[in-house]
Amino acid sequence: MTSIESSQTPDEPQVRQAHLHLTRLDPWSVAKAAFMLGVTLAGVTIVATIALWIMLSAAGVFEAITGLFKDVSGSSSGVSFLSLGRLIGLSMVISAAEIVLLSVLSTIFAVLYNLSVGFTGGIEVTLTDRS
């Protein structure tokens, strides 16, 4: 349903408005868009993990944590449990889960939105043409 209104006063140019109702979301399109958003967020997460690890390593935080762990446990072995490889692996696992969850949940919410439009009327959007 589309309605177009125009309001004009002697001093103002003509302004047109269109009132639109969003009545259906294509679940496949929502799934594709959510997947691409998830891949983008996964890339940001992995890059942020690497950048944060580099900054903390340059500041000597990991060496201090390893030294504290050696002092508390009484062990002389210098095992680094916060290596870059482990953190990137953990970041990739979290990112993969995030991609799957975001894609599936967005598709489910699109289907639920389509089911609820019958009694809610959908979302009303007003578009205005201003010169």
A tleap script that builds the chain and sets N, CA, C and O, in Angstrom:
source leaprc.protein.ff14SB
mol = sequence {
  NMET THR SER ILE GLU SER SER GLN THR PRO
  ASP GLU PRO GLN VAL ARG GLN ALA HIE LEU
  HIE LEU THR ARG LEU ASP PRO TRP SER VAL
  ALA LYS ALA ALA PHE MET LEU GLY VAL THR
  LEU ALA GLY VAL THR ILE VAL ALA THR ILE
  ALA LEU TRP ILE MET LEU SER ALA ALA GLY
  VAL PHE GLU ALA ILE THR GLY LEU PHE LYS
  ASP VAL SER GLY SER SER SER GLY VAL SER
  PHE LEU SER LEU GLY ARG LEU ILE GLY LEU
  SER MET VAL ILE SER ALA ALA GLU ILE VAL
  LEU LEU SER VAL LEU SER THR ILE PHE ALA
  VAL LEU TYR ASN LEU SER VAL GLY PHE THR
  GLY GLY ILE GLU VAL THR LEU THR ASP ARG
  CSER
}
set mol.1.N position { 0.849 -1.162 0.000 }
set mol.1.CA position { 0.000 0.000 0.000 }
set mol.1.C position { 0.895 1.225 0.000 }
set mol.1.O position { 1.742 1.390 0.878 }
set mol.2.N position { 0.704 2.074 -0.981 }
set mol.2.CA position { 1.512 3.271 -1.106 }
set mol.2.C position { 0.591 4.475 -1.204 }
set mol.2.O position { -0.374 4.471 -1.969 }
set mol.3.N position { 0.892 5.489 -0.437 }
set mol.3.CA position { 0.155 6.741 -0.557 }
set mol.3.C position { 1.158 7.862 -0.693 }
set mol.3.O position { 2.177 7.888 -0.002 }
set mol.4.N position { 0.864 8.790 -1.590 }
set mol.4.CA position { 1.772 9.907 -1.829 }
set mol.4.C position { 1.042 11.188 -1.457 }
set mol.4.O position { -0.065 11.449 -1.928 }
set mol.5.N position { 1.676 11.975 -0.609 }
set mol.5.CA position { 1.113 13.244 -0.181 }
set mol.5.C position { 2.055 14.342 -0.633 }
set mol.5.O position { 3.260 14.122 -0.758 }
set mol.6.N position { 1.519 15.506 -0.874 }
set mol.6.CA position { 2.384 16.645 -1.143 }
set mol.6.C position { 1.880 17.819 -0.344 }
set mol.6.O position { 0.676 18.064 -0.264 }
set mol.7.N position { 2.798 18.534 0.238 }
set mol.7.CA position { 2.452 19.733 0.994 }
set mol.7.C position { 3.259 20.878 0.417 }
set mol.7.O position { 4.477 20.791 0.265 }
set mol.8.N position { 2.555 21.953 0.101 }
set mol.8.CA position { 3.252 23.073 -0.521 }
set mol.8.C position { 2.714 24.371 0.070 }
set mol.8.O position { 1.505 24.593 0.134 }
set mol.9.N position { 3.626 25.205 0.492 }
set mol.9.CA position { 3.291 26.551 0.925 }
set mol.9.C position { 3.912 27.511 -0.073 }
set mol.9.O position { 4.772 27.105 -0.855 }
set mol.10.N position { 3.505 28.764 -0.070 }
set mol.10.CA position { 4.056 29.692 -1.064 }
set mol.10.C position { 5.570 29.849 -0.977 }
set mol.10.O position { 6.213 30.097 -1.998 }
set mol.11.N position { 6.167 29.710 0.224 }
set mol.11.CA position { 7.602 29.931 0.386 }
set mol.11.C position { 8.441 28.670 0.200 }
set mol.11.O position { 9.644 28.775 -0.043 }
set mol.12.N position { 7.850 27.489 0.306 }
set mol.12.CA position { 8.601 26.233 0.286 }
set mol.12.C position { 8.383 25.496 -1.031 }
set mol.12.O position { 7.307 25.579 -1.624 }
set mol.13.N position { 9.402 24.780 -1.483 }
set mol.13.CA position { 9.201 23.943 -2.665 }
set mol.13.C position { 8.333 22.733 -2.307 }
set mol.13.O position { 8.115 22.437 -1.132 }
set mol.14.N position { 7.849 22.052 -3.321 }
set mol.14.CA position { 6.976 20.906 -3.105 }
set mol.14.C position { 7.750 19.753 -2.465 }
set mol.14.O position { 8.839 19.399 -2.916 }
set mol.15.N position { 7.179 19.176 -1.420 }
set mol.15.CA position { 7.785 18.039 -0.728 }
set mol.15.C position { 6.844 16.850 -0.896 }
set mol.15.O position { 5.666 16.918 -0.545 }
set mol.16.N position { 7.383 15.765 -1.434 }
set mol.16.CA position { 6.575 14.565 -1.622 }
set mol.16.C position { 6.956 13.540 -0.570 }
set mol.16.O position { 8.127 13.394 -0.220 }
set mol.17.N position { 5.950 12.832 -0.071 }
set mol.17.CA position { 6.183 11.770 0.901 }
set mol.17.C position { 5.484 10.507 0.418 }
set mol.17.O position { 4.388 10.566 -0.138 }
set mol.18.N position { 6.116 9.388 0.632 }
set mol.18.CA position { 5.528 8.088 0.312 }
set mol.18.C position { 5.533 7.252 1.580 }
set mol.18.O position { 6.575 7.088 2.215 }
set mol.19.N position { 4.386 6.727 1.949 }
set mol.19.CA position { 4.267 5.850 3.118 }
set mol.19.C position { 4.215 4.414 2.607 }
set mol.19.O position { 3.269 4.030 1.919 }
set mol.20.N position { 5.219 3.634 2.941 }
set mol.20.CA position { 5.316 2.254 2.482 }
set mol.20.C position { 5.257 1.315 3.675 }
set mol.20.O position { 5.668 1.672 4.779 }
set mol.21.N position { 4.742 0.111 3.447 }
set mol.21.CA position { 4.694 -0.916 4.485 }
set mol.21.C position { 5.561 -2.088 4.038 }
set mol.21.O position { 5.387 -2.616 2.940 }
set mol.22.N position { 6.480 -2.484 4.884 }
set mol.22.CA position { 7.330 -3.637 4.618 }
set mol.22.C position { 6.539 -4.877 5.005 }
set mol.22.O position { 6.355 -5.162 6.189 }
set mol.23.N position { 6.073 -5.609 4.002 }
set mol.23.CA position { 5.164 -6.727 4.282 }
set mol.23.C position { 5.795 -8.098 4.116 }
set mol.23.O position { 5.182 -9.095 4.498 }
set mol.24.N position { 6.998 -8.187 3.561 }
set mol.24.CA position { 7.628 -9.499 3.405 }
set mol.24.C position { 9.136 -9.353 3.307 }
set mol.24.O position { 9.644 -8.461 2.628 }
set mol.25.N position { 9.843 -10.234 3.991 }
set mol.25.CA position { 11.295 -10.353 3.875 }
set mol.25.C position { 11.594 -11.712 3.261 }
set mol.25.O position { 11.098 -12.734 3.736 }
set mol.26.N position { 12.397 -11.726 2.219 }
set mol.26.CA position { 12.772 -12.996 1.600 }
set mol.26.C position { 13.804 -13.679 2.493 }
set mol.26.O position { 14.899 -13.148 2.677 }
set mol.27.N position { 13.479 -14.849 3.054 }
set mol.27.CA position { 14.423 -15.513 3.972 }
set mol.27.C position { 15.776 -15.833 3.338 }
set mol.27.O position { 16.800 -15.766 4.018 }
set mol.28.N position { 15.799 -16.180 2.046 }
set mol.28.CA position { 17.063 -16.495 1.398 }
set mol.28.C position { 17.941 -15.251 1.287 }
set mol.28.O position { 19.150 -15.328 1.503 }
set mol.29.N position { 17.349 -14.115 0.954 }
set mol.29.CA position { 18.109 -12.861 0.882 }
set mol.29.C position { 18.628 -12.452 2.252 }
set mol.29.O position { 19.757 -11.979 2.382 }
set mol.30.N position { 17.804 -12.636 3.268 }
set mol.30.CA position { 18.231 -12.321 4.631 }
set mol.30.C position { 19.382 -13.241 5.045 }
set mol.30.O position { 20.334 -12.795 5.685 }
set mol.31.N position { 19.296 -14.514 4.683 }
set mol.31.CA position { 20.361 -15.460 5.032 }
set mol.31.C position { 21.677 -15.085 4.349 }
set mol.31.O position { 22.736 -15.140 4.975 }
set mol.32.N position { 21.617 -14.702 3.066 }
set mol.32.CA position { 22.837 -14.314 2.346 }
set mol.32.C position { 23.450 -13.051 2.942 }
set mol.32.O position { 24.664 -12.971 3.128 }
set mol.33.N position { 22.608 -12.067 3.239 }
set mol.33.CA position { 23.116 -10.818 3.817 }
set mol.33.C position { 23.696 -11.060 5.207 }
set mol.33.O position { 24.734 -10.494 5.551 }
set mol.34.N position { 23.033 -11.897 6.010 }
set mol.34.CA position { 23.528 -12.201 7.354 }
set mol.34.C position { 24.841 -12.977 7.286 }
set mol.34.O position { 25.734 -12.758 8.105 }
set mol.35.N position { 24.960 -13.880 6.315 }
set mol.35.CA position { 26.202 -14.632 6.154 }
set mol.35.C position { 27.357 -13.692 5.819 }
set mol.35.O position { 28.440 -13.809 6.391 }
set mol.36.N position { 27.126 -12.758 4.893 }
set mol.36.CA position { 28.187 -11.815 4.525 }
set mol.36.C position { 28.537 -10.897 5.693 }
set mol.36.O position { 29.707 -10.568 5.889 }
set mol.37.N position { 27.543 -10.481 6.468 }
set mol.37.CA position { 27.818 -9.687 7.662 }
set mol.37.C position { 28.632 -10.505 8.667 }
set mol.37.O position { 29.562 -9.987 9.286 }
set mol.38.N position { 28.279 -11.782 8.825 }
set mol.38.CA position { 29.017 -12.649 9.736 }
set mol.38.C position { 30.464 -12.851 9.308 }
set mol.38.O position { 31.365 -12.853 10.146 }
set mol.39.N position { 30.693 -13.020 8.010 }
set mol.39.CA position { 32.063 -13.187 7.509 }
set mol.39.C position { 32.865 -11.909 7.752 }
set mol.39.O position { 34.037 -11.966 8.125 }
set mol.40.N position { 32.231 -10.763 7.540 }
set mol.40.CA position { 32.908 -9.489 7.782 }
set mol.40.C position { 33.263 -9.332 9.254 }
set mol.40.O position { 34.381 -8.941 9.591 }
set mol.41.N position { 32.310 -9.636 10.131 }
set mol.41.CA position { 32.579 -9.549 11.571 }
set mol.41.C position { 33.644 -10.552 12.011 }
set mol.41.O position { 34.430 -10.266 12.914 }
set mol.42.N position { 33.671 -11.720 11.380 }
set mol.42.CA position { 34.706 -12.706 11.702 }
set mol.42.C position { 36.087 -12.178 11.319 }
set mol.42.O position { 37.048 -12.346 12.070 }
set mol.43.N position { 36.185 -11.546 10.160 }
set mol.43.CA position { 37.456 -10.963 9.747 }
set mol.43.C position { 37.911 -9.870 10.706 }
set mol.43.O position { 39.088 -9.787 11.058 }
set mol.44.N position { 36.964 -9.035 11.122 }
set mol.44.CA position { 37.294 -7.979 12.084 }
set mol.44.C position { 37.749 -8.588 13.407 }
set mol.44.O position { 38.698 -8.097 14.018 }
set mol.45.N position { 37.086 -9.642 13.850 }
set mol.45.CA position { 37.454 -10.300 15.107 }
set mol.45.C position { 38.866 -10.871 15.044 }
set mol.45.O position { 39.640 -10.720 15.989 }
set mol.46.N position { 39.201 -11.521 13.943 }
set mol.46.CA position { 40.529 -12.135 13.816 }
set mol.46.C position { 41.615 -11.058 13.728 }
set mol.46.O position { 42.663 -11.184 14.361 }
set mol.47.N position { 41.371 -10.016 12.958 }
set mol.47.CA position { 42.356 -8.932 12.860 }
set mol.47.C position { 42.519 -8.231 14.209 }
set mol.47.O position { 43.635 -7.889 14.600 }
set mol.48.N position { 41.413 -8.018 14.916 }
set mol.48.CA position { 41.496 -7.374 16.235 }
set mol.48.C position { 42.248 -8.255 17.229 }
set mol.48.O position { 42.996 -7.746 18.064 }
set mol.49.N position { 42.058 -9.567 17.148 }
set mol.49.CA position { 42.784 -10.486 18.027 }
set mol.49.C position { 44.288 -10.401 17.770 }
set mol.49.O position { 45.083 -10.348 18.709 }
set mol.50.N position { 44.669 -10.388 16.503 }
set mol.50.CA position { 46.091 -10.304 16.162 }
set mol.50.C position { 46.672 -8.973 16.628 }
set mol.50.O position { 47.754 -8.940 17.214 }
set mol.51.N position { 45.957 -7.869 16.370 }
set mol.51.CA position { 46.451 -6.549 16.768 }
set mol.51.C position { 46.587 -6.436 18.286 }
set mol.51.O position { 47.574 -5.898 18.788 }
set mol.52.N position { 45.588 -6.946 19.013 }
set mol.52.CA position { 45.647 -6.900 20.478 }
set mol.52.C position { 46.788 -7.756 21.006 }
set mol.52.O position { 47.475 -7.351 21.944 }
set mol.53.N position { 47.005 -8.941 20.420 }
set mol.53.CA position { 48.096 -9.798 20.864 }
set mol.53.C position { 49.434 -9.124 20.618 }
set mol.53.O position { 50.319 -9.184 21.472 }
set mol.54.N position { 49.600 -8.475 19.456 }
set mol.54.CA position { 50.864 -7.803 19.145 }
set mol.54.C position { 51.124 -6.673 20.138 }
set mol.54.O position { 52.249 -6.509 20.611 }
set mol.55.N position { 50.088 -5.892 20.455 }
set mol.55.CA position { 50.271 -4.791 21.404 }
set mol.55.C position { 50.609 -5.302 22.801 }
set mol.55.O position { 51.499 -4.765 23.461 }
set mol.56.N position { 49.904 -6.335 23.252 }
set mol.56.CA position { 50.179 -6.865 24.586 }
set mol.56.C position { 51.537 -7.556 24.652 }
set mol.56.O position { 52.213 -7.503 25.679 }
set mol.57.N position { 51.933 -8.199 23.565 }
set mol.57.CA position { 53.249 -8.841 23.537 }
set mol.57.C position { 54.358 -7.790 23.560 }
set mol.57.O position { 55.367 -7.963 24.245 }
set mol.58.N position { 54.171 -6.702 22.813 }
set mol.58.CA position { 55.175 -5.635 22.806 }
set mol.58.C position { 55.271 -4.954 24.164 }
set mol.58.O position { 56.334 -4.456 24.534 }
set mol.59.N position { 54.178 -4.928 24.903 }
set mol.59.CA position { 54.181 -4.308 26.233 }
set mol.59.C position { 54.740 -5.251 27.295 }
set mol.59.O position { 54.959 -4.828 28.430 }
set mol.60.N position { 54.974 -6.503 26.959 }
set mol.60.CA position { 55.545 -7.455 27.903 }
set mol.60.C position { 54.543 -8.085 28.857 }
set mol.60.O position { 54.926 -8.614 29.900 }
set mol.61.N position { 53.275 -8.031 28.510 }
set mol.61.CA position { 52.238 -8.572 29.396 }
set mol.61.C position { 52.337 -10.089 29.485 }
set mol.61.O position { 52.210 -10.653 30.572 }
set mol.62.N position { 52.563 -10.758 28.355 }
set mol.62.CA position { 52.595 -12.218 28.365 }
set mol.62.C position { 53.789 -12.761 29.141 }
set mol.62.O position { 53.680 -13.786 29.815 }
set mol.63.N position { 54.916 -12.084 29.050 }
set mol.63.CA position { 56.084 -12.508 29.819 }
set mol.63.C position { 55.815 -12.344 31.313 }
set mol.63.O position { 56.221 -13.190 32.110 }
set mol.64.N position { 55.142 -11.275 31.694 }
set mol.64.CA position { 54.817 -11.060 33.107 }
set mol.64.C position { 53.843 -12.125 33.610 }
set mol.64.O position { 53.981 -12.614 34.731 }
set mol.65.N position { 52.870 -12.480 32.793 }
set mol.65.CA position { 51.901 -13.517 33.199 }
set mol.65.C position { 52.588 -14.864 33.312 }
set mol.65.O position { 52.332 -15.616 34.252 }
set mol.66.N position { 53.465 -15.179 32.356 }
set mol.66.CA position { 54.201 -16.442 32.415 }
set mol.66.C position { 55.112 -16.486 33.632 }
set mol.66.O position { 55.197 -17.524 34.289 }
set mol.67.N position { 55.804 -15.378 33.958 }
set mol.67.CA position { 56.651 -15.317 35.146 }
set mol.67.C position { 55.844 -15.468 36.422 }
set mol.67.O position { 56.282 -16.136 37.359 }
set mol.68.N position { 54.668 -14.852 36.466 }
set mol.68.CA position { 53.788 -14.994 37.634 }
set mol.68.C position { 53.318 -16.437 37.783 }
set mol.68.O position { 53.264 -16.971 38.891 }
set mol.69.N position { 52.977 -17.062 36.655 }
set mol.69.CA position { 52.534 -18.458 36.685 }
set mol.69.C position { 53.657 -19.366 37.186 }
set mol.69.O position { 53.405 -20.301 37.946 }
set mol.70.N position { 54.912 -19.094 36.758 }
set mol.70.CA position { 56.048 -19.894 37.219 }
set mol.70.C position { 56.278 -19.717 38.715 }
set mol.70.O position { 56.568 -20.682 39.422 }
set mol.71.N position { 56.148 -18.479 39.196 }
set mol.71.CA position { 56.343 -18.215 40.623 }
set mol.71.C position { 55.277 -18.889 41.485 }
set mol.71.O position { 55.590 -19.436 42.543 }
set mol.72.N position { 54.045 -18.853 41.049 }
set mol.72.CA position { 52.945 -19.422 41.832 }
set mol.72.C position { 52.994 -20.940 41.825 }
set mol.72.O position { 52.780 -21.571 42.860 }
set mol.73.N position { 53.277 -21.537 40.661 }
set mol.73.CA position { 53.253 -23.001 40.572 }
set mol.73.C position { 54.566 -23.630 41.024 }
set mol.73.O position { 54.599 -24.824 41.323 }
set mol.74.N position { 55.624 -22.873 41.079 }
set mol.74.CA position { 56.912 -23.431 41.470 }
set mol.74.C position { 57.558 -24.213 40.356 }
set mol.74.O position { 58.569 -24.879 40.580 }
set mol.75.N position { 57.012 -24.153 39.176 }
set mol.75.CA position { 57.541 -24.879 38.040 }
set mol.75.C position { 58.608 -24.041 37.361 }
set mol.75.O position { 58.548 -22.811 37.363 }
set mol.76.N position { 59.585 -24.721 36.781 }
set mol.76.CA position { 60.641 -23.993 36.083 }
set mol.76.C position { 60.420 -23.984 34.578 }
set mol.76.O position { 61.170 -23.340 33.844 }
set mol.77.N position { 59.400 -24.689 34.116 }
set mol.77.CA position { 59.161 -24.733 32.675 }
set mol.77.C position { 58.433 -23.462 32.238 }
set mol.77.O position { 57.477 -23.029 32.881 }
set mol.78.N position { 58.883 -22.893 31.174 }
set mol.78.CA position { 58.296 -21.656 30.663 }
set mol.78.C position { 57.297 -21.921 29.560 }
set mol.78.O position { 57.517 -21.521 28.416 }
set mol.79.N position { 56.206 -22.586 29.882 }
set mol.79.CA position { 55.179 -22.904 28.891 }
set mol.79.C position { 54.320 -21.672 28.654 }
set mol.79.O position { 53.742 -21.116 29.588 }
set mol.80.N position { 54.243 -21.257 27.418 }
set mol.80.CA position { 53.424 -20.096 27.077 }
set mol.80.C position { 52.067 -20.586 26.587 }
set mol.80.O position { 51.941 -21.081 25.467 }
set mol.81.N position { 51.078 -20.447 27.420 }
set mol.81.CA position { 49.737 -20.912 27.054 }
set mol.81.C position { 48.952 -19.831 26.320 }
set mol.81.O position { 47.838 -20.080 25.858 }
set mol.82.N position { 49.522 -18.632 26.209 }
set mol.82.CA position { 48.869 -17.538 25.492 }
set mol.82.C position { 49.609 -17.237 24.192 }
set mol.82.O position { 49.953 -16.085 23.926 }
set mol.83.N position { 49.852 -18.255 23.392 }
set mol.83.CA position { 50.579 -18.046 22.134 }
set mol.83.C position { 49.631 -17.485 21.073 }
set mol.83.O position { 48.410 -17.606 21.173 }
set mol.84.N position { 50.222 -16.881 20.077 }
set mol.84.CA position { 49.433 -16.277 19.003 }
set mol.84.C position { 48.634 -17.334 18.252 }
set mol.84.O position { 47.479 -17.101 17.896 }
set mol.85.N position { 49.229 -18.474 18.013 }
set mol.85.CA position { 48.532 -19.543 17.294 }
set mol.85.C position { 47.292 -20.031 18.020 }
set mol.85.O position { 46.256 -20.252 17.392 }
set mol.86.N position { 47.379 -20.201 19.330 }
set mol.86.CA position { 46.217 -20.648 20.112 }
set mol.86.C position { 45.114 -19.600 20.108 }
set mol.86.O position { 43.935 -19.930 19.978 }
set mol.87.N position { 45.501 -18.337 20.250 }
set mol.87.CA position { 44.484 -17.291 20.278 }
set mol.87.C position { 43.818 -17.110 18.927 }
set mol.87.O position { 42.617 -16.847 18.866 }
set mol.88.N position { 44.572 -17.244 17.838 }
set mol.88.CA position { 43.962 -17.156 16.511 }
set mol.88.C position { 43.038 -18.349 16.287 }
set mol.88.O position { 41.959 -18.194 15.716 }
set mol.89.N position { 43.447 -19.530 16.728 }
set mol.89.CA position { 42.590 -20.709 16.617 }
set mol.89.C position { 41.287 -20.535 17.381 }
set mol.89.O position { 40.212 -20.850 16.870 }
set mol.90.N position { 41.385 -20.032 18.608 }
set mol.90.CA position { 40.186 -19.774 19.401 }
set mol.90.C position { 39.315 -18.709 18.741 }
set mol.90.O position { 38.090 -18.821 18.729 }
set mol.91.N position { 39.949 -17.685 18.197 }
set mol.91.CA position { 39.218 -16.630 17.499 }
set mol.91.C position { 38.507 -17.178 16.267 }
set mol.91.O position { 37.392 -16.753 15.963 }
set mol.92.N position { 39.122 -18.102 15.560 }
set mol.92.CA position { 38.494 -18.703 14.378 }
set mol.92.C position { 37.305 -19.586 14.763 }
set mol.92.O position { 36.285 -19.583 14.075 }
set mol.93.N position { 37.428 -20.332 15.842 }
set mol.93.CA position { 36.312 -21.171 16.305 }
set mol.93.C position { 35.129 -20.297 16.717 }
set mol.93.O position { 33.985 -20.588 16.366 }
set mol.94.N position { 35.403 -19.238 17.452 }
set mol.94.CA position { 34.340 -18.320 17.877 }
set mol.94.C position { 33.720 -17.644 16.658 }
set mol.94.O position { 32.503 -17.469 16.604 }
set mol.95.N position { 34.534 -17.265 15.688 }
set mol.95.CA position { 34.027 -16.616 14.484 }
set mol.95.C position { 33.160 -17.560 13.657 }
set mol.95.O position { 32.134 -17.144 13.118 }
set mol.96.N position { 33.558 -18.816 13.553 }
set mol.96.CA position { 32.748 -19.780 12.807 }
set mol.96.C position { 31.393 -19.986 13.473 }
set mol.96.O position { 30.368 -20.047 12.794 }
set mol.97.N position { 31.387 -20.092 14.796 }
set mol.97.CA position { 30.119 -20.233 15.517 }
set mol.97.C position { 29.259 -18.984 15.335 }
set mol.97.O position { 28.039 -19.078 15.201 }
set mol.98.N position { 29.895 -17.826 15.332 }
set mol.98.CA position { 29.163 -16.565 15.149 }
set mol.98.C position { 28.543 -16.486 13.764 }
set mol.98.O position { 27.407 -16.032 13.633 }
set mol.99.N position { 29.251 -16.912 12.732 }
set mol.99.CA position { 28.717 -16.898 11.370 }
set mol.99.C position { 27.487 -17.793 11.267 }
set mol.99.O position { 26.465 -17.389 10.712 }
set mol.100.N position { 27.586 -19.007 11.801 }
set mol.100.CA position { 26.465 -19.945 11.733 }
set mol.100.C position { 25.269 -19.415 12.517 }
set mol.100.O position { 24.146 -19.425 12.013 }
set mol.101.N position { 25.495 -18.956 13.737 }
set mol.101.CA position { 24.389 -18.470 14.556 }
set mol.101.C position { 23.728 -17.240 13.951 }
set mol.101.O position { 22.502 -17.140 13.935 }
set mol.102.N position { 24.525 -16.310 13.458 }
set mol.102.CA position { 23.961 -15.100 12.862 }
set mol.102.C position { 23.130 -15.429 11.632 }
set mol.102.O position { 22.049 -14.867 11.452 }
set mol.103.N position { 23.611 -16.322 10.787 }
set mol.103.CA position { 22.876 -16.697 9.572 }
set mol.103.C position { 21.573 -17.411 9.905 }
set mol.103.O position { 20.521 -17.080 9.358 }
set mol.104.N position { 21.643 -18.378 10.791 }
set mol.104.CA position { 20.454 -19.167 11.127 }
set mol.104.C position { 19.421 -18.319 11.861 }
set mol.104.O position { 18.238 -18.351 11.523 }
set mol.105.N position { 19.861 -17.564 12.859 }
set mol.105.CA position { 18.908 -16.766 13.635 }
set mol.105.C position { 18.279 -15.658 12.798 }
set mol.105.O position { 17.095 -15.365 12.965 }
set mol.106.N position { 19.034 -15.042 11.909 }
set mol.106.CA position { 18.465 -14.006 11.049 }
set mol.106.C position { 17.409 -14.585 10.118 }
set mol.106.O position { 16.371 -13.962 9.892 }
set mol.107.N position { 17.666 -15.770 9.577 }
set mol.107.CA position { 16.693 -16.417 8.706 }
set mol.107.C position { 15.433 -16.782 9.479 }
set mol.107.O position { 14.323 -16.602 8.978 }
set mol.108.N position { 15.596 -17.290 10.687 }
set mol.108.CA position { 14.430 -17.629 11.511 }
set mol.108.C position { 13.620 -16.382 11.839 }
set mol.108.O position { 12.390 -16.414 11.791 }
set mol.109.N position { 14.291 -15.287 12.170 }
set mol.109.CA position { 13.570 -14.049 12.482 }
set mol.109.C position { 12.877 -13.485 11.239 }
set mol.109.O position { 11.815 -12.875 11.363 }
set mol.110.N position { 13.452 -13.672 10.040 }
set mol.110.CA position { 12.776 -13.234 8.816 }
set mol.110.C position { 11.488 -14.029 8.599 }
set mol.110.O position { 10.462 -13.460 8.227 }
set mol.111.N position { 11.539 -15.331 8.828 }
set mol.111.CA position { 10.338 -16.162 8.701 }
set mol.111.C position { 9.300 -15.761 9.746 }
set mol.111.O position { 8.112 -15.666 9.437 }
set mol.112.N position { 9.740 -15.528 10.976 }
set mol.112.CA position { 8.802 -15.100 12.022 }
set mol.112.C position { 8.204 -13.739 11.705 }
set mol.112.O position { 7.028 -13.505 11.984 }
set mol.113.N position { 8.988 -12.839 11.130 }
set mol.113.CA position { 8.458 -11.538 10.731 }
set mol.113.C position { 7.379 -11.715 9.668 }
set mol.113.O position { 6.319 -11.094 9.740 }
set mol.114.N position { 7.659 -12.575 8.669 }
set mol.114.CA position { 6.675 -12.815 7.617 }
set mol.114.C position { 5.381 -13.392 8.185 }
set mol.114.O position { 4.295 -13.072 7.701 }
set mol.115.N position { 5.487 -14.236 9.204 }
set mol.115.CA position { 4.284 -14.805 9.823 }
set mol.115.C position { 3.522 -13.768 10.638 }
set mol.115.O position { 2.296 -13.831 10.729 }
set mol.116.N position { 4.231 -12.820 11.227 }
set mol.116.CA position { 3.569 -11.846 12.089 }
set mol.116.C position { 2.996 -10.651 11.335 }
set mol.116.O position { 2.215 -9.888 11.904 }
set mol.117.N position { 3.365 -10.473 10.076 }
set mol.117.CA position { 2.880 -9.321 9.311 }
set mol.117.C position { 1.363 -9.372 9.137 }
set mol.117.O position { 0.720 -8.327 9.037 }
set mol.118.N position { 0.795 -10.555 9.102 }
set mol.118.CA position { -0.642 -10.691 8.910 }
set mol.118.C position { -1.463 -9.995 9.974 }
set mol.118.O position { -2.532 -9.465 9.671 }
set mol.119.N position { -0.997 -9.982 11.207 }
set mol.119.CA position { -1.765 -9.330 12.267 }
set mol.119.C position { -1.126 -8.055 12.797 }
set mol.119.O position { -1.761 -7.341 13.573 }
set mol.120.N position { 0.113 -7.741 12.406 }
set mol.120.CA position { 0.721 -6.479 12.848 }
set mol.120.C position { 0.723 -5.416 11.763 }
set mol.120.O position { 0.837 -4.227 12.062 }
set mol.121.N position { 0.598 -5.825 10.512 }
set mol.121.CA position { 0.601 -4.861 9.422 }
set mol.121.C position { 1.981 -4.541 8.890 }
set mol.121.O position { 2.093 -3.852 7.876 }
set mol.122.N position { 3.022 -5.009 9.524 }
set mol.122.CA position { 4.371 -4.752 9.043 }
set mol.122.C position { 4.937 -3.452 9.572 }
set mol.122.O position { 4.351 -2.805 10.439 }
set mol.123.N position { 6.081 -3.085 9.039 }
set mol.123.CA position { 6.767 -1.863 9.445 }
set mol.123.C position { 6.424 -0.774 8.436 }
set mol.123.O position { 6.532 -0.987 7.229 }
set mol.124.N position { 6.013 0.389 8.927 }
set mol.124.CA position { 5.715 1.514 8.039 }
set mol.124.C position { 6.961 2.369 7.877 }
set mol.124.O position { 7.612 2.741 8.854 }
set mol.125.N position { 7.280 2.672 6.625 }
set mol.125.CA position { 8.434 3.487 6.289 }
set mol.125.C position { 7.930 4.711 5.533 }
set mol.125.O position { 7.140 4.586 4.597 }
set mol.126.N position { 8.383 5.882 5.933 }
set mol.126.CA position { 8.021 7.110 5.221 }
set mol.126.C position { 9.238 7.635 4.488 }
set mol.126.O position { 10.279 7.898 5.090 }
set mol.127.N position { 9.096 7.782 3.182 }
set mol.127.CA position { 10.171 8.315 2.332 }
set mol.127.C position { 9.798 9.733 1.936 }
set mol.127.O position { 8.659 9.991 1.546 }
set mol.128.N position { 10.746 10.649 2.034 }
set mol.128.CA position { 10.496 12.048 1.730 }
set mol.128.C position { 11.458 12.515 0.648 }
set mol.128.O position { 12.648 12.202 0.682 }
set mol.129.N position { 10.938 13.257 -0.303 }
set mol.129.CA position { 11.737 13.835 -1.370 }
set mol.129.C position { 11.901 15.317 -1.082 }
set mol.129.O position { 10.964 16.096 -1.250 }
set mol.130.N position { 13.083 15.701 -0.651 }
set mol.130.CA position { 13.380 17.108 -0.370 }
set mol.130.C position { 14.460 17.577 -1.320 }
set mol.130.O position { 15.511 16.947 -1.432 }
set mol.131.N position { 14.216 18.642 -1.982 }
set mol.131.CA position { 15.188 19.177 -2.954 }
set mol.131.C position { 16.117 20.161 -2.306 }
set mol.131.O position { 16.997 20.710 -2.969 }
savepdb mol mol.pdb
quit
